[in-house]
Amino acid sequence: MKDSRRDFIRKATLGAAAISVGGVLPAFSAKSYKRILGSNERFHIAVMGVNARGKALANNFAMQPNSVVSYICDVDSRAIESCMKTVKQRQEETAKGEKDFRKALEDSKVDALVVAAPDHWHAPAAILASQAGKHVYLEKPCSHNPREGELLIETVNKHKNVIQMGNQRRSWPNVVAAIKELHDGAIGKPYFARTWYTNNRPSIGIGKEVQVPSWLDFDLWQGPAPRKAYKDNFLHYNWHWFWHWGTGEALNNGTHFVDIARWGLQVDYPTKVASAGGRYVYQDDWETPDTQIISMEFEDKASITWEGRSCNGMKTEGSTVGVIFYGEKGSLQIDGGNAYKIYDLKSNVVKEVKNDVKVDATSLTNPSQALDAIHIQNFFDAIKNGTALNSDIVGGHKSTLLVQLGNIAQRAGTSLDIDPKNGRIVNNKKAMKDYWSREYEKGWEPKV
């Protein structure tokens, strides 16, 4: 039985690649191809938060030959309706719409929860799903604050389930190849990684307190977060820029490339973190920095910087997003796509690996559907066969924590000394007290 399951995953993964990268097999539609495998061999998925990124994920999971989206969950009734229509185009089964994702967790047929709700919901929802016996595909960042990341590790250790973080570049073939080249000495010893993200985001204005729209359950949207009055400039994307629910550009986009930097340099927790920046471009309700540089030191081994420019899209090294590793013998650059370049010390390109799969790094919802399917299949293979995750929650927490520490340094107005054994702040009790965790709405506190 074990061998047949492994054979199934192998065939299913090949099938997913055929659908997602090379198109559907000749004479078959996506729906008919899914039927070949048999419904009893498919993972049943519930997706939480489907207005933007979650809608793209729901469609991606629905396209996989070895999964079916059984529940579409959102506090916005319009988002449920819209997502159900597009998912129906990709699978025979009709997904159920639920305002409260906890209803889906009560269904014993559901195998996994995909969490794509706002950041303040990520860890609490993952913990509830784990307690309900489900596996979790958790969009980045894995947590709103460092303590939640620690709770996630405690959760997976207790419940022995699979939690994969959605930093999908860990599964992109040419990114994996680039990191292998780095580890194999392509540029000698790498000692510094510079990461960045740029955009031209507009002002969010000054919000007004207005009546909650009829299509929205704002109380459930806030969930674990202490209650605030509804304003007309929170939803659906601008919550990223409010500390109460979001984590700023650093975790919104920085997590991806800081994760690659940490992976490439083979470092874990830092010894010192500093941040500079602020809200410079517009005078509005946006609280997190629109311009920020985070510096991370790892003893005398290496360092990482992240530069975020939310309101000036000028490219860095020819790309809006990316990471460059600097080493003894040269440099290696990975941009937003599934490609990389290696340079010598005189800035000559000595190797370039390209990829034909288009990636739009500025897309808010679905920049890389075909490549992300590989990450999804790794998630399924881990559930089915115990295969190592490309982005398990331990590593996901470490990478998330790096940029969280940058935000804490920014808000505390001082550089931070960090214990390299566990990532915790030392010699600053106030920073630990104010920012390591958060206050929760009574009755919503996450507990393992």
Secondary structure as the mmCIF struct_conf table of DSSP 4:
data_model
#
loop_
_struct_conf.conf_type_id
_struct_conf.id
_struct_conf.beg_label_comp_id
_struct_conf.beg_label_asym_id
_struct_conf.beg_label_seq_id
_struct_conf.end_label_comp_id
_struct_conf.end_label_asym_id
_struct_conf.end_label_seq_id
HELX_RH_AL_P HELX_RH_AL_P1 LYS A 2 SER A 20
TURN_TY1_P TURN_TY1_P1 VAL A 21 VAL A 21
BEND BEND1 GLY A 22 GLY A 22
BEND BEND2 VAL A 24 VAL A 24
HELX_LH_PP_P HELX_LH_PP_P1 LEU A 25 LEU A 25
TURN_TY1_P TURN_TY1_P2 PRO A 26 ALA A 27
HELX_RH_AL_P HELX_RH_AL_P2 ALA A 30 LEU A 37
HELX_RH_3T_P HELX_RH_3T_P1 SER A 39 GLU A 41
BEND BEND3 ARG A 42 ARG A 42
STRN STRN1 PHE A 43 MET A 48
BEND BEND4 ASN A 51 ALA A 52
HELX_RH_AL_P HELX_RH_AL_P3 ARG A 53 MET A 63
BEND BEND5 GLN A 64 GLN A 64
TURN_TY1_P TURN_TY1_P3 PRO A 65 ASN A 66
STRN STRN2 SER A 67 CYS A 73
BEND BEND6 VAL A 75 VAL A 75
STRN STRN3 ASP A 76 ASP A 76
HELX_RH_AL_P HELX_RH_AL_P4 SER A 77 LYS A 88
TURN_TY1_P TURN_TY1_P4 GLN A 89 ARG A 90
BEND BEND7 GLU A 92 GLU A 93
HELX_LH_PP_P HELX_LH_PP_P2 THR A 94 ALA A 95
STRN STRN4 LYS A 96 GLU A 98
BEND BEND8 LYS A 99 ASP A 100
HELX_RH_AL_P HELX_RH_AL_P5 PHE A 101 LEU A 105
TURN_TY1_P TURN_TY1_P5 GLU A 106 GLU A 106
TURN_TY1_P TURN_TY1_P6 SER A 108 LYS A 109
STRN STRN5 ALA A 112 VAL A 115
BEND BEND9 ALA A 117 ALA A 117
HELX_RH_AL_P HELX_RH_AL_P6 ASP A 119 GLN A 131
TURN_TY1_P TURN_TY1_P7 ALA A 132 GLY A 133
STRN STRN6 HIS A 135 LEU A 138
HELX_LH_PP_P HELX_LH_PP_P3 GLU A 139 GLU A 139
BEND BEND10 LYS A 140 CYS A 142
BEND BEND11 HIS A 144 ASN A 145
HELX_RH_AL_P HELX_RH_AL_P7 PRO A 146 HIS A 159
STRN STRN7 ILE A 163 MET A 165
HELX_RH_3T_P HELX_RH_3T_P2 GLN A 168 ARG A 170
TURN_TY1_P TURN_TY1_P8 SER A 171 SER A 171
HELX_RH_AL_P HELX_RH_AL_P8 PRO A 173 HIS A 183
TURN_TY1_P TURN_TY1_P9 ASP A 184 ILE A 187
BEND BEND12 GLY A 188 LYS A 189
STRN STRN8 PRO A 190 THR A 198
STRN STRN9 ASN A 200 ASN A 200
HELX_LH_PP_P HELX_LH_PP_P4 ARG A 201 SER A 203
STRN STRN10 GLU A 209 GLU A 209
HELX_LH_PP_P HELX_LH_PP_P5 GLN A 211 PRO A 213
TURN_TY1_P TURN_TY1_P10 SER A 214 TRP A 215
STRN STRN11 LEU A 216 LEU A 216
HELX_RH_AL_P HELX_RH_AL_P9 PHE A 218 GLN A 222
TURN_TY1_P TURN_TY1_P11 GLY A 223 PRO A 224
BEND BEND13 ALA A 225 ALA A 225
HELX_LH_PP_P HELX_LH_PP_P6 PRO A 226 ARG A 227
STRN STRN12 LYS A 231 LYS A 231
TURN_TY1_P TURN_TY1_P12 ASP A 232 ASN A 233
BEND BEND14 PHE A 234 PHE A 234
TURN_TY1_P TURN_TY1_P13 LEU A 235 TYR A 237
HELX_RH_3T_P HELX_RH_3T_P3 ASN A 238 TRP A 241
TURN_TY1_P TURN_TY1_P14 TRP A 243 TRP A 245
HELX_RH_AL_P HELX_RH_AL_P10 GLY A 248 ASN A 252
TURN_TY1_P TURN_TY1_P15 ASN A 253 ASN A 253
HELX_RH_AL_P HELX_RH_AL_P11 GLY A 254 LEU A 265
TURN_TY1_P TURN_TY1_P16 GLN A 266 GLN A 266
BEND BEND15 TYR A 269 TYR A 269
BEND BEND16 THR A 271 THR A 271
STRN STRN13 LYS A 272 GLY A 278
BEND BEND17 VAL A 281 VAL A 281
BEND BEND18 ASP A 284 ASP A 285
BEND BEND19 THR A 288 THR A 288
BEND BEND20 ASP A 290 ASP A 290
STRN STRN14 THR A 291 PHE A 298
TURN_TY1_P TURN_TY1_P17 GLU A 299 LYS A 301
STRN STRN15 ALA A 302 ARG A 309
TURN_TY1_P TURN_TY1_P18 SER A 310 SER A 310
STRN STRN16 CYS A 311 CYS A 311
STRN STRN17 THR A 316 THR A 316
TURN_TY1_P TURN_TY1_P19 GLU A 317 GLY A 318
STRN STRN18 SER A 319 SER A 319
BEND BEND21 THR A 320 THR A 320
STRN STRN19 VAL A 321 GLY A 327
BEND BEND22 GLU A 328 LYS A 329
STRN STRN20 GLY A 330 ASP A 335
BEND BEND23 GLY A 336 ASN A 338
STRN STRN21 TYR A 340 ASP A 344
TURN_TY1_P TURN_TY1_P20 LEU A 345 LYS A 346
BEND BEND24 SER A 347 SER A 347
STRN STRN22 VAL A 349 VAL A 353
BEND BEND25 VAL A 357 VAL A 357
TURN_TY1_P TURN_TY1_P21 ALA A 361 THR A 362
BEND BEND26 LEU A 364 THR A 365
TURN_TY1_P TURN_TY1_P22 PRO A 367 SER A 368
HELX_RH_AL_P HELX_RH_AL_P12 GLN A 369 ASN A 385
HELX_LH_PP_P HELX_LH_PP_P7 THR A 387 LEU A 389
TURN_TY1_P TURN_TY1_P23 ASN A 390 SER A 391
STRN STRN23 ASP A 392 ASP A 392
HELX_RH_AL_P HELX_RH_AL_P13 ILE A 393 ALA A 412
TURN_TY1_P TURN_TY1_P24 GLY A 413 GLY A 413
BEND BEND27 THR A 414 THR A 414
STRN STRN24 LEU A 416 ILE A 418
TURN_TY1_P TURN_TY1_P25 PRO A 420 ASN A 422
STRN STRN25 ILE A 425 VAL A 426
BEND BEND28 ASN A 427 ASN A 427
HELX_RH_AL_P HELX_RH_AL_P14 LYS A 429 TYR A 435
BEND BEND29 TRP A 436 SER A 437
TURN_TY1_P TURN_TY1_P26 LYS A 442 GLY A 443
#
